[in-house]
Amino acid sequence: MVEKELMIEWDKKYLIHPLTHPRHFELHHPPRIIVEGKGTMIKDINGREMIDGFAGLWCVAVGHSHPKIIEAVHNQMKKLPYFTSFHGMSTPPSIELAAKLVSMFDPSYNLTRAWFTCDGSETNETNFKIVRLYWALQGKSEKYKIISRRFGYHGMGMATTAATAIFPFHWNIDPLPEGFFNVAAPYCYQCEFDKTYPGCDFECLTELEETIEDEGADTIAAIIAEPIIGSGGVIPPPKEYFPRLREICDKHGILLILDEVITGFGRTGKMFGHEHWGGIRPDILSFAKGISSAHIPLGASVIRGDIYDTIGELQDERMPLMHGFTYMNHPVACAAGLANIKVIEEEGLVQRAAENGKYLLEGLETLRKYDSVGDVRGIGLLTTIELVADKEKKTPIQPENSAPELVVDLCWEKGVYVRSSTMETVSIAPALIIDRPTIDKIIDALDKSIPEMEKRLLKK
Ligand SMILES: Cc1ncc(COP(=O)(O)O)c(C=O)c1O
């Protein structure tokens, strides 16, 4: 391996970092190079051991370097590292993972078909094409629009960027694909309509219904929604929200794509995030991240059997399903996914996330003592604190985004990795295996970092 100084120089010189300002990074931030990971701990190039309070990117569910996943990957690598699944070809791990996945849902939902991608963006790109195909084959090609919610994040392909309604992602890359638009999220802390739950009568859903009426239900293919918004600021909805959203979809004949890329596989203290919301029935599910604990890139799309059957019946006999990526149903990735799900089940990690998630949230609640901590929210091990300059007015600390970024940097100095987002939040989402003493250390780092941030940015 190249020596440390050269590694840092090459990183600055050659490597492009996503979601990182090119100039700002070069000038102010030495690259933080991680060389090892074990459980909830990571080690950087300087040999410093740190707590990973964010499971990489809310994805390493079972912790870093899980031996059972490594073994499964190693074994599959030795046997068959790759074969295509185009043209009816197949491999055992992808078949087994599809069968396993569909067995995990309420049978009455009829979610009986699965295929696998490399990530959440490919999964949602795939899902958008499937819903358009489904309607078009039924003679409804004008039913192509996709509705998402503001603060929803669905990926970084062109269509998925259009569906992602966090607007800095849209800047300077126009034109985005046509047919994507968004409605309000159930973001009760800063309600767009200045209402307060539960007296609000869900104006966010009224806006959705009005939008459906304005556009025409016969032009809308699907609504895509995260059961708990993640990257857009960790926003759990009120419990009535999703059942009502499902009713609206049913009333207007619109498909519901639930994007469980973050919330799937135990993160929220249930195996799937939608289980929190009174058994709402998804038509299509999107997965990635926790499905393989990111040991190998893997995403999945699970669809209702009758949607698949309709496509099969109506598709021209001589025309295959005209969609596919080279790495779809990748045997090594699927072997990792199978091993990962087995670990989550055998080690009782869903229950553990529920219990330790409560403990984490209680710890975070104590941070409300600081003037800048406007809100604390989350479910399971999916949590956030929202920082404000003024608790009454809920205005952001200036310059925007500087407060969460500074808190993240200060925590890093104290040996804890957490993540900021453009929504003035600092999010904490550790691996599901985290224990309480490690949670205490994360809270302690935040407890020390927030007043330091206030001193610098709010001149306290
Ligand atoms: C809810 C959700 N959907 C989709 C994606 C896109 O996934 P990926 O980054 O794996 O393409 C993400 C990524 O964070 C996500 O949080």
The ligand as an ORCA input file, in Angstrom:
! r2SCAN-3c Opt
* xyz 0 1
  C     -34.902      6.463      0.659
  C     -33.785      6.352     -0.331
  N     -34.059      5.966     -1.582
  C     -33.109      5.839     -2.502
  C     -31.800      6.130     -2.204
  C     -30.759      5.997     -3.245
  O     -29.940      4.931     -2.938
  P     -28.454      4.812     -3.503
  O     -27.668      5.937     -2.926
  O     -28.043      3.462     -3.004
  O     -28.557      4.868     -4.976
  C     -31.464      6.535     -0.914
  C     -30.075      6.866     -0.568
  O     -29.766      7.356      0.483
  C     -32.476      6.666      0.048
  O     -32.218      7.091      1.279
*
